């Protein structure tokens, strides 16, 4: 009989990385990162990778293992994460999954739908979100998910923006090369905190990134010739940093733009996890040791 796998989710900046580390230590487990950008090596600041001391104490998978020029998406994540889980199961080791990429987690748990057009429900979800965000906000959302598509589509072409979002959010591969993990194998733990507190954390983190190496990482992407259509440029902060270095915006404008995009992304994550995966919510200020997540029922 398998142990339930803890899957720690929630908005960016809420404290998932720390909670996953503490839980992994208590469970003597290894960690899988369910993130769209932490997989890239040489970019620990802009992709918000776990601190070095965490990486040294607990094995982390799918962190800093791919070149910035390489693609990374939900199907690739699901296949690689499932392979890690199967290997650790075979070795008798436990695992903790952590991340805010809701569609990646959905792909791991439920698999990927076979070929065909998006369902009416999927289109309705995208359409409702686009109506709420408006043309500019929807185009920014697409840009964060598929920069290449956003570059091709005008901000006011709402119909094509919707179709592009459907494609990236609900891909229809011809086949899946892995078996879905299944919801019965996991316990999804959501971390949350008051919006005002999260805003403070996000602004503090944004400024810390600008001071702590974001500019250097963005300069590296430019120097390496990584095209802006590459997935890695979708990580919030790199485009703003590049614009600042090109003298298109001031430093404070870059910081404010990055904070706003991060805040919008956190709101989308909150919405996603409140409607998916039967998430069990906990106050992020409570130490993970007090949540009972490492007890025998897990």
C-alpha positions in Angstrom: 0.0 0.0 0.0 1.3 3.4 -1.0 1.7 6.3 1.4 -0.3 9.4 0.4 1.9 11.9 -1.3 1.7 15.5 0.1 1.2 18.1 -2.7 1.8 21.6 -1.3 0.2 24.3 -3.4 -0.8 27.9 -3.1 0.0 31.4 -4.5 3.5 32.5 -5.2 5.2 34.0 -2.1 3.0 32.3 0.4 5.8 30.0 1.8 5.4 26.7 -0.1 9.2 26.2 -0.5 9.8 26.4 3.3 6.8 24.3 4.2 7.8 21.6 1.7 11.4 21.5 3.1 10.2 21.2 6.7 7.8 18.5 5.8 10.4 16.6 3.8 12.8 16.7 6.8 10.1 15.3 9.1 9.1 12.6 6.6 12.7 11.9 5.5 11.3 12.5 2.0 12.6 14.0 -1.3 11.0 16.9 -3.1 9.7 17.4 -6.6 9.2 20.9 -7.9 6.0 21.4 -9.8 7.1 24.8 -11.3 7.2 26.2 -14.8 10.7 27.8 -14.4 12.7 26.4 -11.4 13.8 23.6 -13.7 16.3 26.0 -15.5 19.9 26.0 -14.3 21.9 29.1 -13.7 18.8 31.1 -12.8 18.2 30.7 -9.1 17.0 34.2 -8.4 14.4 35.0 -11.1 12.9 31.5 -10.9 12.8 31.6 -7.1 14.6 28.3 -6.6 15.0 26.9 -3.1 17.9 28.3 -1.1 21.2 26.5 -1.3 20.9 25.1 2.3 17.6 23.4 1.4 19.1 21.8 -1.7 22.1 20.6 0.3 19.9 19.0 3.0 17.1 17.5 1.0 17.2 16.0 -2.5 15.2 18.2 -4.9 14.1 17.0 -8.3 13.4 19.1 -11.4 15.3 22.1 -10.0 18.1 23.6 -12.1 18.5 20.6 -14.4 17.6 22.0 -17.9 19.3 24.6 -20.1 17.4 27.9 -20.4 17.1 27.3 -24.1 15.2 24.0 -23.6 11.4 23.7 -23.6 9.5 22.9 -20.4 5.7 22.3 -20.2 3.1 20.3 -18.4 3.4 17.1 -20.4 7.2 17.0 -19.9 6.8 17.8 -16.2 4.2 15.1 -15.7 6.3 12.4 -17.4 9.5 13.3 -15.5 7.8 13.7 -12.2 6.0 10.4 -12.5 9.2 8.7 -13.4 10.8 10.1 -10.2 7.9 9.0 -8.1 7.9 5.5 -9.4 11.7 5.2 -8.8 11.4 6.5 -5.2 8.4 4.2 -4.6 10.6 1.3 -5.8 13.4 2.4 -3.4 11.0 2.7 -0.5 11.4 6.5 -0.2 8.8 9.1 0.3 8.2 12.2 -1.8 6.7 15.7 -1.4 5.4 17.6 -4.4 5.4 21.4 -4.2 4.6 24.1 -6.7 2.2 26.7 -7.9 1.8 25.6 -11.5 -1.8 24.3 -11.3 -1.9 22.9 -14.8 1.4 20.9 -14.2 -0.1 19.3 -11.1 -3.3 18.6 -12.9 -1.3 16.9 -15.7 0.5 14.7 -13.1 -2.6 13.7 -11.2 -5.2 13.4 -14.0 -3.1 12.9 -17.2 -3.5 14.8 -20.4 -6.7 14.7 -22.6 -6.4 13.0 -25.9 -6.5 14.9 -29.2 -9.5 17.1 -30.1 -10.8 20.5 -29.5 -11.2 22.0 -25.9 -14.3 21.0 -24.1 -17.2 23.5 -23.6 -16.2 23.7 -19.9 -12.6 24.5 -20.8 -13.6 27.2 -23.2 -16.0 28.7 -20.7 -13.3 28.9 -18.0 -11.0 30.7 -20.4 -13.7 33.0 -21.7 -14.8 34.0 -18.2 -11.2 34.7 -17.1 -10.6 36.8 -20.2 -13.7 38.8 -19.6 -12.6 39.5 -16.1 -9.1 40.5 -17.0 -9.9 42.6 -20.1 -7.8 42.7 -23.3 -4.6 44.0 -21.8 -4.6 41.7 -18.7 -5.5 38.7 -20.9 -2.7 39.4 -23.3 -0.3 39.7 -20.4 -1.6 36.3 -19.1 -1.0 34.7 -22.5 2.5 36.3 -22.5 3.4 34.7 -19.2 2.3 31.2 -20.5 3.2 31.4 -24.2 5.4 34.4 -25.1 5.7 33.3 -28.7 1.9 33.3 -29.2 1.5 36.6 -27.4 4.1 38.2 -29.8 2.0 37.0 -32.8 -1.4 38.2 -31.5 -2.5 41.8 -31.1 -3.6 42.8 -27.6 -7.1 43.6 -28.9 -7.7 40.4 -30.8 -9.6 38.8 -28.0 -10.8 35.8 -30.0 -7.3 34.7 -30.9 -6.0 35.3 -27.4 -8.8 33.0 -26.1 -7.9 30.3 -28.6 -4.2 30.6 -27.7 -4.9 30.4 -24.0 -7.1 27.3 -24.6 -4.2 25.6 -26.5 -1.6 26.3 -23.8 -3.9 25.6 -20.8 -5.5 22.5 -22.2 -3.1 20.9 -24.7 -4.3 17.9 -26.6 -1.4 15.6 -27.3 -2.0 12.6 -29.5 -1.1 10.3 -26.6 0.3 10.3 -23.1 3.5 8.3 -22.4 2.8 7.9 -18.7 0.0 6.8 -16.4 -1.6 9.6 -14.4 -0.8 9.4 -10.7 -4.4 9.7 -9.6 -6.1 11.8 -7.0 -6.4 8.9 -4.6 -2.6 8.8 -4.3 -2.2 12.4 -2.9 -3.2 14.8 -0.2 -3.3 18.4 -1.6 -2.3 21.0 1.0 -3.0 24.6 0.2 -1.2 27.4 2.0 -2.8 30.8 2.3 -2.5 34.1 4.1 -4.4 37.5 4.1 -4.1 39.3 0.8 -2.5 42.4 2.5 0.2 40.2 4.0 0.9 38.5 0.8 1.2 41.8 -1.0 3.8 42.9 1.5 5.7 39.7 1.0 5.6 39.9 -2.8 6.8 43.5 -2.8 9.7 42.6 -0.4 10.6 39.6 -2.5 10.5 41.6 -5.8 12.9 44.2 -4.4 15.1 41.5 -3.0 15.3 39.9 -6.4 16.3 43.1 -8.1 19.0 43.6 -5.5 20.0 39.9 -5.4 20.9 38.9 -8.9 17.8 39.3 -11.2 19.5 41.9 -13.4 22.6 39.7 -13.8 20.5 36.7 -14.7 18.5 38.7 -17.3 21.8 40.0 -18.7 23.0 36.5 -19.0 19.9 35.4 -21.0 20.5 38.3 -23.3 24.2 37.5 -23.7 23.5 33.8 -24.3 21.2 34.8 -27.1 18.2 33.1 -25.6 15.3 34.3 -27.9 12.5 36.1 -26.1 10.1 33.5 -27.5 11.8 30.9 -25.3 9.8 29.6 -22.3 12.3 30.9 -19.7 11.5 34.5 -20.6 8.0 33.9 -19.3 9.4 33.9 -15.7 8.1 37.1 -14.2 10.9 39.7 -13.8 13.3 38.9 -16.7 11.4 41.0 -19.2 11.1 43.9 -16.8 14.9 43.7 -16.0 15.7 43.6 -19.7 13.6 46.6 -20.3 15.4 48.5 -17.5 18.8 47.6 -18.9 17.7 48.8 -22.3 16.7 52.1 -20.6 13.1 51.7 -21.7 11.9 52.0 -18.1 13.3 53.2 -14.8 14.3 50.9 -12.0 11.2 51.8 -9.9 9.0 51.3 -12.9 10.5 47.8 -13.5 10.0 46.9 -9.8 6.4 48.1 -9.9 5.6 46.2 -13.1 7.2 43.0 -11.8 5.2 43.4 -8.5 1.9 43.9 -10.3 2.5 40.9 -12.6 3.4 38.8 -9.6 0.3 39.9 -7.7 -1.9 39.1 -10.7 -0.3 35.7 -11.0 -0.8 35.0 -7.3 -4.5 35.8 -7.8 -4.8 33.4 -10.7 -3.1 30.7 -8.6 -5.5 31.2 -5.7 -8.5 31.0 -8.1 -7.2 27.8 -9.7 -6.5 25.9 -6.5 -9.8 26.9 -5.0 -11.5 25.2 -7.9 -9.2 22.2 -8.4 -7.8 19.1 -6.7 -10.0 19.2 -3.5 -7.4 21.4 -1.8 -7.2 21.3 2.0 -6.3 24.9 3.1 -4.1 25.9 6.0 -2.8 29.2 7.3 0.8 29.6 6.1 1.8 31.2 9.4 1.3 27.9 11.3 4.5 25.9 11.4 4.3 22.8 9.3 5.0 20.7 12.4 1.7 21.8 13.9 -0.5 20.8 10.9 -0.3 17.1 11.5 0.9 16.6 7.9 3.4 14.0 8.9 1.1 11.8 11.0 0.3 8.2 10.1 -2.8 9.0 8.2 -0.7 10.7 5.5 
